[in-house]
Amino acid sequence: MIYSREVEEMCKVAQGVNHGAAPIPEEAKWVKAKEVKDISGLTHGVGWCAPQQGACKLTLNVKEGVIQEALVETIGCSGMTHSAAMAAEILPGRTILEALNTDLVCDAINTAMRELFLQIVYGRSQSAFSEEGLAIGAGLEDLGKGLRSQVGTMYGTLAKGPRYLEMAEGYVTGIALDEEGQIIGYKYVNFGKMTDFMKKGDDAATAYEKASGQYGRVADAVKIIDPRKE
């Protein structure tokens, strides 16, 4: 350790009160975190890239400082999906400090990692008050049975009004309109379910029909339009 001359010439003064680190909630315990291995928790965070072209939702499950599970969801940038594939390989097995200081290929993913790091080390994790935390695999629960990201895509213009393109339920195939031209419901097909039906042996037409559904007052519609063409 190197000290400046000014410090070397100072006399020793005893430190006073020192309570140490403030305890943070971790998996139903109050922990005074001093080292990376003292950190545990599962949480989510969102990051964005420098030109704000795309965004990433990152979910990490950390046990004793080491990332055991990572879910990387991206939107708005085609290259980001490939970066996410690399990040999913990079993150598990690293400590949260290593992950924070590792290039995760994409600015949005790096930013999401930064936001998650802050949440976890300050005790703001989703599992802060869950005894023993959440099991490895909990990160997939947000995706539902089809294990697909929940995406909403809406578009509107002043001249032509709103268009629903993608809902959490799936790809919107038709928008139901009333006599005043207002949206009162929509029809959709869930591609995740459709693919599962086809994997089980259904032909494409049957799988499409079984995976289709509707929401709202579709039966009362005066007109149903294709939101991508009409």
N, C-alpha and C positions, 0 to 999 in steps of 0.2 A: 504494500500500500504506500503510495506516495502522497505526502502532505506538503502544502505550501509552507514557506517560511513563517508566514503570519499565523498559521494554525499551529505550527510547532512551538511557537513562542507563547501560545495561550496556556493559562493554567487550567487544571482539570476541575470541572464542576459536575457534581453528581446529577444524573437525570432524575426528574421527579416522578410524578404519576405516569404509569404506562400500563394501560389495560389490555394492550394487544389488539388484534384484529376484532372488528365487530362481528358477531355471529350472523350467519346468513342461513335461511331455510334451505335444506337439501333433503329431499326424500323423507320428509317428516322428522328431520333432525335439525338441531341448531348447531352449525359447524363454524369454528373459527379457522377459516381457510388460510394456511400459510404456504402450502406447496401445491403444485399442480394436482398431485394425487388426492388432494382433499376435496376436489370438485366432482360432483355427480349431478346429473339431471337431464331431462329431456325437454327440448323447447324448439320453437320454430322462429324463423326470421326471414325478412325479405331484403334483397339487395338489388341494385340497379347498375347498369354500366355507364361509363363516362358520357356517351352521347345520349343517355337515357332512351336507348332504342329498345332495350329488353329488360326483363326482370327475372329474378330467381327466388323461389321459395325454398329454403333449406331447413331440413329437420335433422337434428342430431340427438342421439341418445348416448350420454357420456357416463361411464362408470369408473370411479376412482381416477379421474383425469384422462382416461383413454376413450376415444370415440369407438363405440361398439356398433353403431348403426347410423347410416346416413341416407336421407331421402332428398334427392335433388330434382326440383320441378322448375321448368323454364317456360317462358312465353315471350314472343315478340321478335325473336332472332333465331334464324336457322342454324347459324354457327354455334350458338349457345347450347343447343341440344347435344352436339358432339363434345363440347367442353364439359357438360354435365356428366357424360359417360366417363370421361377421364377422372372427374372429381369423385365420382362414386367408387372408383378404384383407389384413389389416393387417400381419402379421408379415414375409412375404418382402420384402426390400429395405431393411429397417430394420437398424441396428446393434443388437447385443445390449444396449447401454446405452439406446438409444432404446426398444427393446421392453420393457425392464425398467421404464421410466418412462412407458409408454403404457397407458391403460386398455383392457384386452382384454375388456371388457364383463362378464365373469363372474369372481367371486372365485376360483373353482377354477382357471381358466385363468391368472389373474394369479399365483396361488400357484405353479402349475406353472412359470411363466416365472421366478419368483424362484429356485426350486430348480434349474432348468437353468442359470441364470446363475452360481450358485455353483459348480456342477459344472464348467462350461466354463472359467471364469476361474481355477479352482484346478487345472486339468489332469486332472480326473477324467472325461474324456469317453470314450465307447465307442471312439472312433477314435484314442485317445492314442498307440497304438503301431502304427497302420496307415500305411504309407508312402503319402504323398500324400493320406491321408484316405480318406473314402468318397465315391463318386460321387453327384451330385445324383440323387435317385430312390431312394437306399438306404433312406429312411424308409418307403417302401411295402413293403419286403421282409417286415416283420413281419406284414403283412396276408395274405400268401400270394397265390395265383393269383386268388382271388375278390375280392381287394381289399375285404375286410370285416373289421372289428375282431373279434378273438377274444374271445368273451364266455362267461362261465360263470355260470349262474344256478341255484342250488340252494335248496331250501326244505325245512324239516323241523319237525315238531311232536312233542312227547313222546307225545301220544295216538295219532298215526297214522304216525309215522316219517318217513323222508326221501323227497324227490321230486327227481329230476333234471329240470330244465326246459330248460336250454340248455348244450350242451358246445361245445368248440372246433370239433368236427366239424359242429355245426349244432343245429337245433331238435329236441329230444327228443320223439319221437312215442309211444314205449312203453318201459316199464321191465320187464325180465325178472326174474321171481322164482323161487326154488327152492321145494322142499317146505316149508321153514321160513319162507318169506316174506321171505328176504333177497335183496337185489339182486345179480344175477350178470351183468348186461349191460344194454344199452339199444339201441333202434332210433332212428334220426334221419333228418332230411332237411336237406340243405345248400341253403338258399335261394339262396345266391350261384350255385352250380352250376345249380340249377333255372332261375333267371332266364336264365343264359347259354344253356342248352339251348333255352328258349323263344325267345330272340332269334335262334337259329339255325334256327327253324322248327318245333320240336317242339310238339305240343299239350300242354296243362297236365298231363294224366294221364301221358303218356309222360315228360315232363320230371321230374315228381314221382318216378316210378319210377326213372329213371336217376340222380337225385340222392340217392336213399335209400341207407342203409347201416346197419350194426349193429356193435356192439363187445361183446366178452365172450362168455359162454356162452349166447347167446340161444337156440340150438338145444336146449339142455338145460332150458329154462324150463318150469316147471309152469304158470305163468300170466304173461301179459303185460298190464300195466295202462296206461291212459292217465294220465300223472302229473298232468294238469290237471283230471281229472274223477273218477277213481276213488281 
